[in-house]
Amino acid sequence: MDKETVVSVETVSKKYCKSLKRSMYYGAIDIGRNIFGLSSRSEKLRKDEFWALNDISFELKRGETLGIVGPNGSGKTTLLKLLNGIFWPDKGKVTVKGRIGALIELGTGFHPLLTGRDNVYINAAILGMTRKEVDEKFDEIIKFADIGDFIDTPVKFYSSGMFVRLGFAVAVHCDPNILLVDEVLAVGDIEFQNKCLSKISEIQENATIIIISHNMNTIKLICDRCLFLYKGNQIDLGNVSDTLNAYSKTTFNISDSKRYRSDHIEIDVLDENHFNTNNLIVNKTYHFTFAVKRLFVNRGLLISFSFLNLTNSYSHRIEVTKFSNITKMIDNVSFSISFKHLTLPPGEYTIRIAISDGDFLKRIFYLERTILFSVVEAEDSKFLNYAIS
C-alpha cells in the first residue's frame, strides 16, 4: 500500500523586495487591497522585487528524505520557511500534514535572557508539544544536547554549537511527522553531527525529512531524493547522485572532460597506461600532467595545486619548486605528478592551481575550478606516494 503524501508543494513562488522602504510601501498597498477584497497581484514583480523562489513543485510521502542543495542565495532556506508556515507563498500552494520539527535558523525560538531549561519548554511549545510531553522527555533532551551544567545558564552566553545542540535535541524529540533541518548542523562538532545523523536514521521510517546541506556526503548518506535550486529556480529533482552531479557542474562551472585547456594551463589526468581518465580507483597509479604557457616571470616560476573534494572540502596541496630558476616568458613548461598508490578519500574532486613569481604569496595566475574527476574505493590502500617529474 502506498504511503500517504504528507508534503505537497505546487508551483510555489515567493518574492522579496530589495528596498526596505519600498517593501513597506508595497505591504501597505497589499493590505489595503485585501481589506477591500481585491487581489494583491502577487503574481507580478514590481520595482526592486525579485523571485526568491520561482515555480517550485514536488511531493513527499511519509518516510521519504529529501536533500536540498544549491549555492547561497538560491532559495533553500526560504523554501523551508514556507514549509514551516513562517511565510506564505505569493503563488502556488504548500500543504503539510502532521507535526513539524524545524531547525532552520540558529537560536530560532530561544529567548536570550532565559536559561536553556526555560527555552526547552518555550521551543517545545512552539513545536506543538504539551508541558506534560516535555516533562516526560526532558531528561532525554538534555542528555542528547550534552551541554552539562549550562542548561541553567542564560542562552545568550551559549556558543553557536551549544545553540545547535539544544535546538536539534528539542526538534527531534517532539516526535515530528516532518523534520526540517537547515545547514545549521554544520556548526556542531563531528561527534555531534554523527549523533544527529544517527538520530535522523532512527526516525526516517516514520517521518518525512527535508535537509539542507552543502555537505554532499551527508545528502548521499541519508536522502532518497535530491532537489537542486539555483537562483530561485528548480534545476533538478530526482536521483541523488544525478542531481548532485548536476549541482557540481552548474555551480562550479566544471567540465567533466578528461582534460582541461586554457590560454595559460593545460591539465591531463592519465592512468598507469597513460590514457586520459576521470574515474580513478584508490591504490592505483595515476599521473597528473600540467603544461604552463604564456606567462612572464622575473624571480622564478613556482607552482602549487590542490585536490578539492566537493563533498567534504578535503584538500591535498603540492608545491612544485623545481622551476624556481626560470626567469623569462614561459612558453611551455611541463611537469607531471605521479601517484604510485593514490589514496585520496572517495568522492568527486576538482583541481585548484596557483602559479607564483619567486614567492608563493605573489601569485600571477590562479584557477579555482578546472577538471572534475571521481575517486572510488579499492582494497589494500597504501599511504600517499607521489613523485614529480
VENNORCOR-V990442 format. One record per residue. PHI is phi in whole degrees, 0 to 359 (none if undefined). PSI is psi in whole degrees, -180 to 180 (999 if undefined). NEAR is the number of other C-alpha atoms within 10 Angstrom. Layout:
BEGIN
PHI&PSI&NEAR, PHI&PSI&NEAR
END
This chain:
BEGIN
none&132&3, 295&143&6, 283&155&10, 290&141&11, 283&122&16, 248&-16&19, 228&126&21, 226&122&17, 241&115&20, 244&109&16, 41&52&16, 275&137&20, 225&147&25, 219&132&24, 242&154&21, 231&168&16, 244&135&18, 286&-22&12, 255&125&12, 296&-46&11, 298&-45&10, 293&-35&15, 298&-44&17, 295&-38&12, 296&-47&11, 298&-39&17, 299&-43&13, 296&-41&12, 296&-44&13, 296&-41&16, 297&-43&14, 299&-43&14, 295&-39&14, 294&-36&12, 300&-37&10, 266&13&8, 75&21&9, 260&157&11, 290&144&13, 277&0&16, 56&43&12, 288&-9&14, 281&-7&13, 245&145&12, 274&136&13, 254&178&15, 305&133&11, 73&5&12, 268&156&16, 210&157&16, 275&112&18, 285&-31&21, 224&142&26, 219&106&21, 62&59&16, 262&133&21, 217&134&16, 190&163&15, 229&147&15, 228&137&20, 262&165&17, 301&132&20, 93&-6&20, 273&149&22, 237&123&25, 249&128&24, 263&139&27, 242&124&28, 236&163&26, 153&157&24, 292&166&16, 303&138&12, 87&10&13, 271&-8&19, 105&10&24, 297&-52&26, 293&-36&20, 301&-41&20, 297&-43&24, 296&-37&22, 292&-33&18, 293&-41&19, 294&-32&23, 274&-3&21, 82&10&14, 289&-40&9, 242&161&13, 251&143&16, 289&150&20, 279&-27&19, 219&153&20, 86&-171&17, 218&135&16, 245&126&21, 234&125&14, 230&142&18, 236&116&13, 117&175&12, 286&134&17, 255&130&25, 253&122&26, 231&135&26, 231&86&26, 259&-46&22, 229&145&15, 302&122&19, 82&9&21, 299&128&12, 83&1&17, 263&135&21, 264&121&16, 298&-28&14, 271&-10&13, 266&158&16, 286&167&19, 301&-40&27, 300&-48&17, 297&-40&17, 289&-26&24, 300&-47&24, 293&-40&20, 293&-48&18, 295&-39&20, 295&-38&21, 296&-39&16, 299&-35&14, 277&1&19, 98&10&14, 274&145&19, 276&165&13, 298&-36&14, 297&-42&9, 297&-41&15, 293&-43&20, 302&-42&11, 291&-31&10, 253&4&14, 302&-48&19, 298&-38&11, 295&-42&15, 298&-46&22, 293&-39&19, 296&-42&12, 293&-43&20, 294&-34&21, 53&53&16, 249&9&17, 60&-139&9, 292&-11&8, 289&-6&15, 299&-25&20, 255&20&14, 255&141&15, 306&136&17, 290&-10&23, 294&-17&15, 265&2&13, 283&148&18, 283&168&12, 298&-36&13, 296&-38&18, 292&-37&22, 304&-49&24, 297&-44&23, 304&-50&24, 290&-43&26, 297&-44&29, 292&-40&23, 302&-43&23, 293&-45&29, 299&-42&22, 277&-15&23, 264&6&20, 270&11&22, 51&58&17, 288&144&22, 280&-29&21, 227&124&29, 247&124&24, 250&122&23, 231&121&22, 268&-179&20, 296&-1&17, 302&-21&20, 297&-23&23, 294&-17&15, 288&-32&17, 288&165&18, 283&172&12, 300&-42&11, 300&-44&8, 289&-37&19, 300&-42&16, 295&-38&12, 295&-40&14, 295&-44&19, 296&-37&14, 296&-41&12, 293&-40&15, 300&-41&17, 299&-34&14, 294&-37&11, 263&-1&19, 299&-36&19, 300&-39&13, 248&0&15, 234&148&24, 267&128&24, 239&134&30, 236&121&25, 232&133&24, 260&131&25, 203&145&20, 268&-6&19, 269&104&15, 290&-22&22, 297&-41&13, 298&-45&17, 298&-45&24, 296&-35&17, 289&-41&11, 243&-10&20, 262&145&19, 272&-36&16, 222&168&21, 220&140&25, 245&126&24, 252&116&23, 253&142&25, 214&116&21, 54&40&17, 84&-5&24, 256&149&17, 275&106&19, 274&-42&16, 207&148&18, 210&122&19, 158&-137&16, 308&135&14, 300&-50&24, 297&-44&14, 294&-40&13, 291&-41&20, 294&-33&26, 294&-42&13, 296&-39&15, 299&-47&22, 299&-47&22, 290&-41&13, 287&-48&15, 291&-44&12, 261&1&15, 54&47&12, 258&138&15, 271&144&17, 268&18&17, 294&156&14, 277&1&17, 213&158&19, 233&135&17, 226&133&12, 212&-178&10, 295&-30&9, 244&-13&14, 214&141&21, 233&135&18, 229&134&20, 229&142&22, 249&121&25, 239&144&21, 277&-173&20, 295&-20&13, 263&9&9, 66&34&13, 260&142&12, 296&140&17, 206&156&16, 228&18&20, 238&105&15, 252&147&23, 245&132&21, 304&138&20, 82&2&22, 264&169&16, 267&132&19, 219&153&25, 235&128&23, 254&112&17, 254&142&18, 228&141&19, 231&120&16, 257&137&20, 208&159&17, 58&43&12, 229&137&18, 258&132&16, 230&144&18, 239&-1&12, 234&-1&15, 122&141&18, 272&121&27, 238&138&24, 228&138&23, 222&147&16, 214&156&19, 228&147&18, 268&121&21, 254&123&21, 272&124&22, 284&-7&20, 258&-33&19, 221&19&15, 61&25&11, 292&136&15, 225&129&17, 241&117&12, 253&138&13, 232&132&15, 253&133&15, 249&117&15, 245&3&14, 294&-16&14, 256&20&15, 292&-13&17, 268&2&13, 279&127&18, 222&91&15, 182&-177&13, 285&120&12, 281&119&15, 266&-49&13, 197&95&14, 252&122&14, 245&146&15, 208&164&15, 223&138&17, 253&119&17, 251&128&21, 253&112&20, 289&-36&18, 222&90&19, 293&126&22, 231&33&20, 296&142&23, 301&145&14, 304&144&16, 154&-172&19, 255&135&22, 233&154&26, 230&171&22, 246&129&20, 254&133&18, 230&141&20, 227&135&19, 240&129&25, 237&163&20, 249&94&22, 80&-22&21, 212&131&14, 298&-18&16, 278&-12&10, 253&81&12, 282&140&14, 245&-10&15, 205&136&14, 212&133&14, 224&121&12, 278&-44&13, 231&126&17, 232&-110&24, 279&150&22, 249&131&25, 219&156&22, 250&146&17, 239&130&19, 238&163&15, 292&154&15, 207&162&13, 278&162&8, 59&45&8, 295&144&15, 243&176&13, 292&155&11, 300&128&12, 219&113&13, 226&159&17, 223&146&10, 254&133&15, 227&999&10
END
